[in-house]
Amino acid sequence: MGTSPEEVCRNAAIDLSALYETDDVSFASLGHLMAAAAGRIGCGHLGLLVGQRTDLLSFGPLGTLIRHSRTIDDALQALGTHHVLPGRGAAIELSTGGLVATVTCAPCDPEAAGIAYHCECALGALTGVMRSLCGVAWCPDEVWLPRPAPADPSPYTGFFRAPVRFSQEIAALVFPARLLGRPIPGADPVLRAAAEQRIRSAKAAIPVDLGREVRRRVRSRATRSRIDRDEIAQALTLNPRTLCRRLRAEGPPFRSITNQTRLGIAKQLLADTTMGLAEISAALEFSEPAAFTHAFRRWTGTAPGAWRQDHQRRDHQRQDHQRRDHRPHDRRAECHR
């Protein structure tokens, strides 16, 4: 695409040799790298291209568990349950409502670099997973992405083969709920059990980080339903008072985690979407836009509209700097490959 990995990593202040030496690259580093690469080569849908190249083998033992789950529902539940190992900084969650099923991807740190790229990468990979289980003809009913509509949406509509709604509060695939009961052809219970054992062993070796787990669960609920401390405590098999006591002992209390998460999401939506303040206020469960503005000003010292304008100004300056620093030839055809 007219530039080298060394050049992109150098501009992103990332050690290229470290990427070759380990698979455990942080979520934030990957987002920073994708954002730098997209700006360098002039490809706004780079995250989607990366997601398209993700297959079940990329998930390791989790990919085996998904492939050999009994049903589509079991496969997606496994993905949501086990996709929270370190480095995988997003919560994947399946929900149903009437005849509709929704798989959402919610970055645990909404202020990390390259969130829009991470989200489209995740939905590209999820679509690939669904096509590997349901057949290559599968397509969702609708796709939601928390990024502005591009000038040319054809890379998105061409890949998903479905209506794509941009500037949404969360990344999601929407499809008929009846699909969840479909058996997965060729599922092997022996391979499934072996994969489950490997995943359990890997997770057992990881120290428990209660704060990280609470942040993940708060993030997955923040734009879909009211954040309920008791509900999160129940999901963690803890008494609500025990949860609060342990959080205070380990770090920020529950209220601080909730406020930090809501602020991070607000910044993400202000930066990466064209949603109005009233829409963002409603998505974050504020009683009215004035309450959202008051909270945002208390958290940051500035109003959300002013924060958005300042972010846009700095983003335009960064893009201008990249264009002056590196004037590539027309790569549109290469970017669509």
N, C-alpha and C positions, 0 to 999 in steps of 0.2 A: 504493500500500500504506500510505498514511497518513503518509508522511514524504517528505522531498525529498532529492535527491542532495546538495545543498549541506549539509543537516543531517548526513547520514551522513558525508560527507567531513570536515566540521568536527570531528565527534566522533572520527574516526579519524586526525585530524591529517594529512590528505592534501589537497594542492592540487587542487581540482576542475579548474581551468583547465589544469593539466598533463596531465590525463587526456584532454582534448580535443585537445591540441597534439601528442601523440605516441602511437604504437602500442607503443613500447618501455617498458612499465610493468613494473617488477620483479615477480618471482614473489612475493617477500615482501610487497610493497605490496598486490598483488591479494588475497593471503590475509588480510592485516590488514583490508582494505576489506570483503571478504565476511563475515568474522567480525563486524565492527562492524555491517554492514547486517543480518545475520541476527539479531543480538541486538536491534537497534533495532526491527525489524518483527515479531519473534517468529516467524520462519520457519526451523525447523531444517534444512530440506532446500533452502536457497537455492542451494547449490552444484549440486545436481541440476538445478534450474530453469535456471541459467546454462548448464550443459552441454547441456541439451536444445535451447537456442537456438543452438548452435554447429553450423555446416554446413561443407562442404568449402571454400566461398568464404572462410571465416574463416581458413583455413590459407595463403592466398595461393598462390604457386607450388607449395608442397608439396601443397596440395589438388588442383591440376591433375595433379601427378605421381601421386597416389594414385588419382584417378579414371581415369587412362589407363594404369595399370599392367597387365601382362598377366594376372596372377592375384591372388587375395586374398592369397596368401602374399607376392607381390612388393609389394603395396600396404602391408601391415603392416610388412614389412621396411623399406620406404622411410620410413614414419612413425617407426619406431624409430631409423633412422639419422640422419634430418634434423630430428628434433624437439628437438635439443639446442642450437639457436641461443640466444644470450643472451636472458633473459627467460622462456624456456620451461624452468622449473626442475625438470623431472621427466624421469626416464628411462623411456621406453616400450620394452618388450622382449617379443618373441614367443618362446615355448618350446613344445616338444611332448614328450609322453611317452605312448607307445603310441597309443591312439585319441583322445587328448585334446590339445587345443591351449589354451594360456593366454596371454593378453595382460596384462601387469602394468604398473602405473604406480607408480613409486617416486620420491617427491620427493627431489631431491638434497640439500636442506637440511631434514631431518625436524624441525628445531626451529623452522622458520619459522611465523609465525602462520597460522591457518586451514588447517592441513594436511588435516583431515577434509573441509573444503569443497572444497579443491583436488582431492582424490581422487575425490569423487563427481562433481564437475564433469568431470574427465577421463574417467570411465567413462560419463557421460552423452554426452559428445562422441564417444567411441569407438563407442558403440552407434549413434549417428547416422551415423557413417562406415560402419559395417557395414551398416546398413539402406539407405544410399544405394548401396552396391555389390551387396548381396544381395537387396534388395527390402524393403519396409516391414514385411513379416510376419516378418522375421528376429528371433530372440531367442536369447540365450545359454542354455546349459544351467544355468549358475550364476553368481552375482555375489558377489564378496568385497569388503567395505568395512571399513577400519580405523577404525570409529566405533561407539559403543554403539547397540544397537537402540533406535529411537525408540518412543514410545508408540503411534504410528500409522505402521506401515510401508507403508501403501497407496500413498503417492506413489512409493515405490521399486518395489514389486512391480507396480504399475500401469504404470509406464514400461518397466521391463526385461522384464516378462512372463516372469519366471523366479524361482526361489528366490533369495533374497538372504541371505547369511550375514554378520552383523555381528560386530564385535570381532575381525576377522582381522588378521594381521600385515602384510598388503599388500593393495592394491586390484587387482582382477583380474576379467577376463571369461573364462569357461571355455566352450568349445564343441567340437564334433567336429573332429578334425584333418583329416578328409577334405575339409572345406570349403576348406582352403588351396589345393588344386589347381584350384578352380573358376575358369574364365576370366571376366574382367570384360567384359560386353557393351559394345560401342561404344568400346573402348579404341583411341585413336589414337596410333600410334607417333611421329608427327611432333610432336604436342603433348607427348607424354611426353619426347621428346628436348629440346624447347625448355625445358620446366620443369626438367629435370635441369641444363641449362646455366645457367639463372638461379640455381638453388640453389647450384651449384658456385661461381659468381661471387660470390654473397653470402657464402659461407663462406670463400672465399679472402681476402676483405677483413677478416676478423675475426682479430686476433692469436691465436696458439695459446696456450691456457692449460692446460698439462699437468696442473696440480693439479686444476683443475675437471673435466677429463676423467677423471682417476683417481677423484675423488670420485663422479662419476656412475656409473662402472663398479663401484666398491665398493658403492655404495648399491643398485644393481640386483641384486647377488648376495647382499647381507648376510642376507636372510631366506629365501633359496631354496637356497643351497649354501655350501660353505666358501669363504671369501675366499682366493684363490690369487694371490700376487704374480706368479708366472711366467705364469699364464693371462692376467692383465690386461696384463702386458708384451707377451705375444704378440698380444693383440687390438690393441694400439697399435703393433705392428710394431717393438718395441724389445727389445733385450737386457735381461734383468732388472737387471743391474748398471748399465746405462746409465739405465734408468728411475729407479733409486734415486739415482744420482749427480745427475741432472737435478732430481729433486724436492728433494733437499737444497740444491741451488744456488738454487732458486726459492722455497722456503718449507718447510712442514712435510714431514718424511720420510714414507715409506709407512706405517710403523707408527702414527704420529700420526694420519694421515688415517683409517686403519682404526679406531682407538680413538675418534676424534671422531665418526665415522659411527655406530658401534655405540652410543655414548652417546646421540647424537641420536635414533636409532631407539628405544632403550629409553625415553627420555623421552616420545616420541610415543605409544608403546604404553601407557605408564603413564597418560598424560593423556587419550588419546582412545579407549581401549578398556577392556573389563572383563577382559582376559586376566590370568590369575594369574601369579605370579612364575615358577613352573615352566614355564609355556607361553612366557613371554617369554625365559627362559633358553634353552629349546630352540630357539626361533626364531632366536636370535642365536648359536647353535652353541657355547654354553658347556657344559662337561662335566657340570655339575650346578647347581642353583639357588644353592648356597652360593658357587660360583665367580662366578656373576653378581652376587650381593650384594656379595662382596668387591671385585670390579672397580668396581661402581657407587659403592660407598663411597669407593674410592680416587680415582675421577674427580670426585666431587661433594662428598665430606665427609659424606654422609648415606646412610642405607639407602634402597633403592627404595620400600619400603612407606611410610616416613615422607615421602619426596619426593612420593609420590602423594597422601597425605592433605593435605599442605601445598598442593599444586596445586589439589586439589578445594576446599579452604577458600577460597583466593584467587579461584577461578573463581566460586564461589557469591557471594562478596562483590561481584565485578564484575557479576554478573547482577542482584543485588539493587539495586545502584547504578543500573543501566540502567532497571530497572522503576520505581524512585522518580523518576528523572529524566524518564522519558517513559512515560506510561500510555496506550497506544494502545487504540482500540476493537478489538473482536474481528475479526481479519483472517484467520481460518482459511480462509474461502472464497476470499479473494483470493490467499492463499499457495498454494493448490492449483491455481491457474490455470496 
